[in-house]
């Protein structure tokens, strides 16, 4: 009996050895068959969306005023909020 090395009869082969007979262009062709998303907006609906977005304020003044009032009367900083903030800080550090 003769032993021809660790690779057996065919010898040592790479991961993509000579038995890999798949064509190299097949994945590219398959990707062109996948469905693609498409969105079409009329010029009037697009303009309407832009107008709506432009009307939204960058800062919600009502929310800012309510938080300022809560800070001023001492009801904003609660023990639960401080525990959550401390926990988040410790999670970032760890």
N, C-alpha and C positions, 0 to 999 in steps of 0.2 A: 504494500500500500504506500502511495506517495501523497504527501501533504503539500499543497502549493501555497502556503502562506495563509495569513489571517483573512484575506479577501476571498478565499475560495477559488473557484474555477475562473471567474471573470476578473479577479484582481480587485484592488481597492478602487471604489467609485465615490464620487462626491455626492452631496445631497441631491442635486439635480443631475443624476447620472445619465448614461446614454439611453436608458429605457424610457426616459421622459419624451414622449412623442407628441405632446400637445403643441399645436401651432402657437406661435408667439403673438399673432395678431387677433386671436379669438377674443380675449378680454376686451379689446378696444371695440370690436364689432358688437359684442354683447352690450356694452355700455350705451351704445347709440340706440338700442332698442328699449331702454328703460323709459318709462313715462316721465315727462318733465312738467313742472308746474308752470302755469301761465296766468297772469292777471291782466285784464284789460279794463281801463277806466276811461270814460268819456271825459272830454275836457271840462264839461260842466260839473261832473261829480268830483273830479280832482280839485277843481277850484273851490268847490263847497267844502271839501275836507281841509284844504289849506286855510280857508277862512275860519273854520271851527277851531283849528289848532291855534291860530293866531289870536283868537278871542280868549283862550285859557290863560289866566295870569301865571307868571313864573313863580310868584310867591302867594300862597294862600293867606291873605291878611287876616281873615277871621280865625284861622288856626293859630297864627302867630300871636294874635291878641289874647286868645284863650289860654295859651301856654304862659304868656307873660303874666296874666292875672293869677294863674295858679302858682307861679313862682313867687309873686309878690305876697300872696296870702299864706304861703308856706305849705300848700297842699300838693305841690308838684313832686317834691322829692319824698317818696315813701320808702319804707324799709324794703319792700319787695323790689322796687326799681333799683335800689342801691345794691341789693343782693344779685340781681340779674346783671347789672353793670360789672360788678366785681367778678362774677363767674365768667362773663365774656372776656374780661381782661386777663384773667388767669388762664383761660383756654388759649388765648393768643400767645401768651408767654410760654406755655408748656409745649 
